Amino acid sequence: MHRLSGKVAIITGASAGIGRATAKLFVAEGARLVLGARRQSGLAELAAELQAAGIGARNTPYCEKGV
């Protein structure tokens, strides 16, 4: 069952640890995600994982470190 279908979740710290695990759980429950993290490489890896699983994911940086 997709308990979060039609919902949007904003998750910070999504490149590793609890944030990454939460992102995977929420998307499995049908949520659309807005992800943020300090490590762009980690976000890119997560986006690639979600795309490989057939989940539409787009990795679009919105801010450079230090800005």
Order of alpha helices (4+ residues) and beta strands (2+ residues): beta-alpha-beta-alpha
